[in-house]
Amino acid sequence: MSQTKLEAKIREKTGKGAARKYRYDGWIPAEFYSAHDENIHLLLNTKEFENILSHGHGLFNLKVDGKKEDFQCVIKDIQLDPVLGYVLHADFQGVKLGEKLTLTVPISLKGTAAGIKAGGILEFVIRELEVECLPKDIPDHLELDISGLQIGDSLRVKDLSYENIRILDDSDETIVLVDHPRLVQEAEEEEEAEELLLEEEQKEPELVRSRKKEEEEED
């Protein structure tokens, strides 16, 4: 696959206060880790990096201001704001082109399941998979064609096969299925009933304590 060019500059300050200031100024704090090269504190341009992420990501050619050589790397981890969803921090893992690596790759669904047209409900259970491959074979995503799925059909990890990529997840894990509407509705109703029962159980001790207090006050 082609490499995505990414530019960064050295981050002089660390800590939560400095990180907040960098984000306010339009920079994302990041780290570069490598078993072969030095670890580096980085800053990424927020708009540039989020634009790259919106188009998928795989192998990066990282150019750091002040460094003579570029670094080959992949995203190891991204921290997102839990409410607004913007990137708070990113970790990159340095790689060597001839060495296999393990990473997580998102799944992209292709087509519309036939079962949905018949009234079924699509359940997208697993949205990413852990894979092992060479850096040159890293995909932006794993495409999964669901157009042939009827109501009651599913696709599991063992049903997938990609050239030069080994999937490490449990082979029996369900990735996507087309469920019967009635079964989904019953499951939702059962879940709601369990939640109501739990709420009643939590309220009961409070009512007992309240009654006991009233009795003591009357005495």
C-alpha positions in Angstrom: 0.0 0.0 0.0 1.1 3.6 -0.4 2.5 5.5 2.6 0.8 8.5 4.0 3.0 11.5 4.5 2.8 13.1 7.9 4.8 16.1 9.2 5.5 16.8 12.9 7.6 18.9 15.1 9.4 18.3 18.3 7.4 18.9 21.5 9.4 20.8 24.1 7.1 20.6 27.0 5.2 17.7 28.6 2.4 17.4 31.2 -1.3 18.1 31.3 -1.0 21.9 31.4 1.3 22.0 28.4 -0.9 19.6 26.5 -4.0 21.7 27.0 -2.1 24.8 25.8 -0.8 22.9 22.7 -4.4 21.8 21.9 -5.7 25.3 22.3 -3.0 26.5 19.8 -4.1 23.9 17.2 -1.6 21.1 18.0 -2.1 17.5 19.0 0.5 16.1 21.5 1.9 12.7 20.3 4.6 10.2 21.0 6.8 8.1 18.6 8.0 4.8 20.0 10.5 2.4 18.4 12.6 -0.6 19.3 15.1 0.6 16.6 15.1 4.4 16.9 14.8 6.9 19.7 11.5 7.8 21.3 10.3 11.3 20.4 7.8 13.8 21.9 5.8 15.2 18.9 3.3 17.8 17.9 0.9 17.3 15.0 -1.1 19.9 13.2 -4.7 19.2 14.4 -6.5 20.0 11.1 -4.0 18.1 9.0 -4.0 15.0 11.2 -7.8 14.8 11.6 -8.1 15.2 7.8 -5.7 12.2 7.3 -7.7 10.1 9.8 -10.9 10.8 7.9 -9.5 9.2 4.8 -8.2 6.1 6.6 -4.7 5.4 7.8 -2.1 2.6 7.6 1.6 3.1 7.1 3.0 6.6 7.7 6.1 8.2 6.5 6.8 10.5 9.4 8.9 13.6 8.8 10.0 15.4 12.0 11.5 18.9 11.9 15.2 18.7 12.8 15.6 15.0 11.9 17.6 14.0 8.8 15.7 10.8 8.2 12.0 10.1 8.0 10.4 7.4 10.2 8.2 4.5 9.0 5.4 4.0 11.6 1.8 3.0 12.3 -0.7 4.4 14.7 -0.5 2.5 18.0 -3.2 4.3 19.9 -5.4 7.4 19.6 -7.1 9.1 22.6 -10.4 10.9 21.8 -12.4 13.3 23.8 -15.3 11.2 25.2 -17.9 13.9 24.5 -16.9 15.8 21.4 -14.8 13.1 19.7 -11.8 15.1 18.7 -8.2 13.8 19.0 -6.5 14.4 22.3 -3.3 12.4 21.9 -1.7 10.0 19.4 0.9 7.3 19.8 3.0 6.0 16.8 5.0 2.8 16.6 8.1 2.7 14.5 8.4 -0.3 12.1 10.9 -1.9 9.8 9.7 -2.7 6.3 10.9 -6.3 6.4 9.5 -7.1 9.9 5.9 -8.3 10.6 3.9 -6.3 13.0 0.6 -6.6 14.9 -2.0 -3.8 14.7 -5.8 -3.2 14.7 -7.5 -2.4 11.4 -11.1 -1.2 11.1 -13.8 -3.1 9.2 -15.7 -1.5 6.3 -19.0 -3.0 5.2 -19.8 -3.2 1.5 -23.3 -3.4 0.0 -26.7 -3.8 1.6 -27.7 -7.1 3.1 -30.6 -8.8 1.3 -32.1 -9.6 4.7 -32.5 -6.0 5.5 -34.7 -5.5 2.5 -36.8 -8.3 3.8 -37.2 -6.6 7.2 -34.2 -7.9 9.1 -32.0 -5.8 11.3 -28.3 -5.5 10.8 -26.0 -6.0 13.8 -22.4 -4.8 13.4 -20.9 -6.6 16.3 -17.1 -6.2 15.8 -15.9 -3.1 14.0 -12.1 -3.8 14.0 -9.8 -6.8 13.9 -6.3 -7.4 15.1 -4.0 -8.5 12.3 -0.4 -9.5 11.6 1.3 -8.5 8.4 4.3 -6.8 6.9 4.2 -3.0 6.8 3.9 -2.9 3.0 0.6 -5.0 3.3 -1.1 -2.9 6.0 -4.6 -2.1 4.7 -6.5 1.2 5.5 -9.5 -1.1 6.3 -10.8 -4.6 5.8 -13.7 -4.6 3.3 -16.5 -7.0 4.1 -19.2 -7.7 1.5 -22.6 -8.3 3.3 -24.9 -8.1 0.3 -25.6 -11.8 0.3 -26.7 -12.0 3.9 -30.3 -13.1 4.5 -32.2 -12.9 7.8 -30.5 -15.3 10.2 -27.2 -15.2 8.4 -23.9 -14.0 9.9 -20.2 -13.7 9.1 -17.6 -14.8 11.6 -13.9 -14.2 11.7 -13.2 -17.7 10.2 -15.2 -16.7 7.1 -12.7 -14.0 6.2 -9.5 -14.4 4.2 -7.2 -11.6 3.0 -4.0 -12.0 1.0 -0.8 -11.6 3.1 -2.8 -10.8 6.2 -3.3 -13.1 9.2 -6.3 -12.3 11.5 -5.5 -12.9 15.1 -9.0 -12.6 16.6 -11.0 -15.7 17.8 -12.2 -17.5 14.6 -15.6 -18.1 16.1 -16.3 -14.4 16.9 -19.3 -13.0 15.0 -18.6 -9.8 13.1 -21.9 -9.0 11.5 -25.4 -10.6 11.4 -28.9 -10.0 10.1 -31.3 -10.7 13.0 -35.0 -11.3 13.0 -36.9 -8.1 14.0 -39.0 -10.0 16.6 -35.9 -11.4 18.3 -34.3 -8.0 18.5 -37.4 -6.5 20.0 -37.8 -9.2 22.5 -34.1 -8.8 23.6 -34.7 -5.0 24.0 -37.8 -5.6 26.0 -36.0 -8.1 28.2 -33.2 -5.7 28.8 -35.6 -2.9 29.7 -37.4 -5.2 32.2 -34.1 -6.1 33.8 -33.2 -2.4 34.2 -36.6 -1.7 35.8 -36.1 -4.6 38.2 -32.7 -3.3 39.1 -34.1 0.2 39.8 -36.8 -1.3 42.0 -34.2 -3.3 44.0 -32.1 -0.2 44.5 -35.1 1.8 45.7 -36.4 -0.9 48.1 -33.6 -0.5 50.8 -34.2 3.3 50.7 -37.9 2.8 51.4 -37.1 0.4 54.2 -34.7 3.0 55.8 -37.3 5.7 55.3 -40.1 3.7 57.1 -37.7 2.8 59.9 -36.8 6.4 60.4 -40.5 7.4 60.5 -41.2 4.7 63.1 -38.3 5.9 65.3 -39.5 9.5 65.1 -43.0 8.4 66.2 -41.6 6.5 69.2 
